[in-house]
Amino acid sequence: MEKSVEPKAIEGLTEGRIVHCVIGENEHRPAIVVKVWDHGTGCSNLQVFSDGTKASENSVGLVTSWLYSENQEPGTWHWIEKA
């Protein structure tokens, strides 16, 4: 019988960490991780901050069940790039 292999946990992923979420083509916003659902995929709820320049944007919003992506695909989150 084959053993199932659990995905490796994303190091450092915990509630309270600040990350970037990708909300559109090359549109990254800071967010705070408020709930981690899966440490292997990075599935997390994020409290997202925007600059409020668009009438439809709130200054803060909750997105749920977003996955981690090193490729920075829309609808995912990633660690903040080094300056």
Secondary structure as UniProt FT lines:
FT   TURN            11..12
FT   TURN            15..16
FT   STRAND          18..24
FT   TURN            25..26
FT   STRAND          27..38
FT   TURN            39..42
FT   STRAND          43..49
FT   TURN            55..56
FT   STRAND          60..68
FT   TURN            70..71
FT   TURN            74..75
FT   STRAND          76..78
//
